[in-house]
C-alpha cells in the first residue's frame, strides 16, 4: 500500500516530552489537550487549542522515587485525575485546567487508581458531576468535584470485588434519560473478566441493588495484565466497545435503547458480540498479546512491540502497520502505550522520551469494499461514497442472483446499475437466457430509477414493457393448461398490466399504445387505456356496441367528458335504455335540451306500450317545470307529444300553465300557438283548440268551436270576455241561438229552456234579444211571463233613476248652502295677538314689512293668515317659514309664485324724501286672484305648527351638518356678564 492510500499516519509530536523530569510513564488526551506523567512525579500539560504547555509537580518535595502511575483527562480537557506512586505509598490528585496547583484527594490515599469513567453527558467545565474510579484492589468509588470548591464534594465506595478480587484495569460509563429517570450503564474490566452494571436512579442505588442479585460478567481464558476497555464515541454517544483481554479482542456494538433483558433481570445492551483471536494477526508465528489498544470507528490499533498493527474491525484483517522512529535512549522499552482523543479524533503513542500523533485520513473510504467482500450488501451500500461504488455493489448482488437462477431478483439489482454495465448488455443477458418475465421486471425497475428528464428513454422502455405484457398475456391464453392456478395467474397479470398502464399513461405514446393493444386483440385493455387518456369517445362507442348503456352513461357523467359526446351518442343511448339515459340527462344541468331533440324525436317515433311511461315526456317536463327552460322548440316538442296521447288532460294542463311566474313581465307561454292550434286540429283535440283560440283572443272562433263540443264550455269562454261588453253580448247571443236551435222538445218547453238560459246570462240578454231566434209563428202568450218580468225590471230601473236624480238635487242644495255659510265665516284677532314666527303683533301695518298691496285688501295693515287651530302668521313670515322648512323644489315653487304676484300687483317703494311710490299693476285682478289662490293652496293648506310639516321636523337634527362649523364658533358667556334686557350670542 503506497503512502497516498494510507489511512493512518504517524508524526512526531514531542521529542523531549519529559522536559528533564525523568521519563514518560503514562499519557491521556481530550479535546486537543494532552497530559503525560513522568517518573519524577511531574504532569506535563499541553493545550494545542491555546498553544501553551506547562508542568505541574505532584511529588511535593517527597524523597525517593515518585512516579506517575496513571493520568486521566475528561473528554472536554478541563479535568484531570492523576495517581502518583512512590516509596511513601500512593496519592491521587485532582487538577483543573484553571488551577495552578493540584489538590490531593485525601480519601483515596493509599489507593492506586487504574481507571476512571467520566460522565460524558453531564460533565461541564465547572464540575465533573458523578464519576467512577476503579482501583487496583478491586474497588469502585463514586466521586464529584466542583472547580469553585477547590476540593472533592464526596468520595464513596460503590462496589468491591469479593469473589475474585482483581484490579480494575478499565472503566466506562454511559447514561440515558428515560421516562422513569436516568439509566446508568457501566462496564469494567479486570485481567480476566468484563463486568456490566445497569440500573435506574443514582449510581449508589444502582450498585446497591447488586447486593441482592448477581453481577453480569464475561470471563475469557487467559490473563492480561495490560487489560484495557475502550468505547468509541460518535456524536457524544458510545456506539461500540473493545476489550483487550487475554484471549483476544472482545468487541461488539452498544445499544443503550435496547430492552433485551437477561434471566437475572439485567438489561443486556451489548449486540453483535465477537472475539478477535490474536492468532489471526500472526501468520504461522506464535501469537503475541498486544500491550495496548485504541479503537476508531472501523479499526483497532494494537500496540505489538514497537509497531502498531491496524486491524479492520469488520474484516478482522490487518490493513496497515505503523512504525515509529524510536530514539536510542528509549529503544530499550520501546513504545509504552496508546491513547485517544475522542473529541479531536486523534490517537497518540508514547515512549519514554517522545510523543507521537497518529492521524486518521478518511478511514471509512474503503469500508464499502470490505462489506462487499463479506457479502454484507446493505452495509456496503450504506458506506458507498458515489454512484460508481454503489453500481459495483448492485452488480455483485445481481451476478450472484443471476448465477443462482433467481432472475427476478437479479433483474431488480441490474436495474440499479447505471455505469459499470450498459442497458443493452443487461437486456441481452435476459434475452439470451430467454427470461421474458425477468426482462419485464428489469424494465419496470429501470423505469423507477430513471429521472423524469429522460423522457425519450422512458417512453421507449414503457412501450417495450407494454409489448412484453401483451405477449405474456397471449401466451397464457394459448397454453392448453386451464387449471385454476393458470386462471389465477392470468387474472393477476391483467391486474398488474392495468396498473402499469395507469402509472405510465403520461409517458406512453397514445397512438402507438392503442395500435399495440388493437393488434393483440386486447379490446378491454384498449378501452381501459383510452379511458385513462381521456379518449372517451372510443370507450363509449365500445360500451354501446356491447349494449352496456349504463356503463356508457357512467363514462359520460365523469367530470372531464365533453357535453358534445352527450349529444353525439344520445340517439343510440336512448334507444338502448331510455330510462337510464333520461335519468342521466336529468342529473346534469349543463345540457342544452334543444340539441337532444333529434334523439328524442327518434325515440318518440318508435311504438311504445300503452301503459309505458314516455321517457321523453318525463325529461321534457323536467326541463320545462324544474329547469324553467324557455326554448320554443322544447315546448313545441312536449306539446306535440301530449297531443298524440289519447287522454288530453296532460295537454290541457300544459296549455293552461302560466310561465310568467318564472320571469317577471315574461310571456305566459313559449310554444308557438299557431303550430299548437294546427297540431290540435289535426289530432282532433277540440278542447285544446278552444283554449288556444281563447288564448289568441279569437273568442268568436273559440265559442263557435266550443258549441260543437260542449255548450257549458262555450259559456265559460264567453264569460272570459270582461272588458268588451258588446263582444260579450255577441258571444252570448251565439250561444243563445245555438241553444234555441238545438232544442227538440215542444214549443212551450223550448221557450221555458230559453227563459232559463236568460237567467244564466245575469241580465246581459233580455227576452227581446232572443225573440228573433224563435220562429215567426210563435205565439206571444208563450212569452208572457218573460215579457212581464222584463217590463218589471224596466220599471225598477226607472224608479232607481228617479231616486238618484232626487239625491243629486238635494246634494246641490247642500253645496249652495255651504258656500253661503262659508262667505260669513270669520275669526277674532286680539289686538296684541302675536305672529307665530316673528312674535310681533299680527295687526302691524304693511309698511313695517315692505309688503305690496297685492297680498290683501286690508289697507295699511300687513296681510296675515289665521288657521282654525288658533295660530296666526304674517303672510311674509309664513312664506319664509314654509320656504325654510319644506323641500327645495317646493320652496322654489313658492318663491316663483310670490315673484309673479309681486309683478302682477305692482310694488310700493319708499323714495329718498320719505314718500311712497306705488307702481301700477301689470295684470288684471282675475289673474292676480288666480296666482293668490295658488299661493294660498301651497302655504296655507294646513297650519305649519300643527300639520304634517311639524311632524316631519321631529326627525331632523337640532344642528344641521352645514351649521356645525358655525355652532363650534359660538362663544358662550357667563350669565352675570349678559345684559338682562338684551341676551345675545357672540359668533
PyMOL commands that set and color helices and strands:
alter all, ss='L'
color gray80, all
select helices_A, chain A and resi 3-5+106-108+147-149+203-211+278-281+367-373+377-382+387-403+407-414+423-432+436-449+455-478+484-504+510-519+523-532+536-545+549-556+563-576+578-587+593-605+615-626+632-643+649-656+673-682+686-695+699-709+711-719+725-742+747-760+767-773+780-823+846-848+875-885+888-905+925-939+948-953+961-968+975-977
alter helices_A, ss='H'
color red, helices_A
select strands_A, chain A and resi 8-14+24-30+33-38+42-47+52-57+66-73+79-86+89-96+103-104+113-117+131-135+139-146+151-160+170-178+181-189+193-200+216-219+228-234+237-244+248-254+270-277+292-295+299-304+307-312+318-323+337-341+346-350+355-360+864-866+872-874+908-910+916-918
alter strands_A, ss='S'
color yellow, strands_A
deselect
rebuild
show_as cartoon
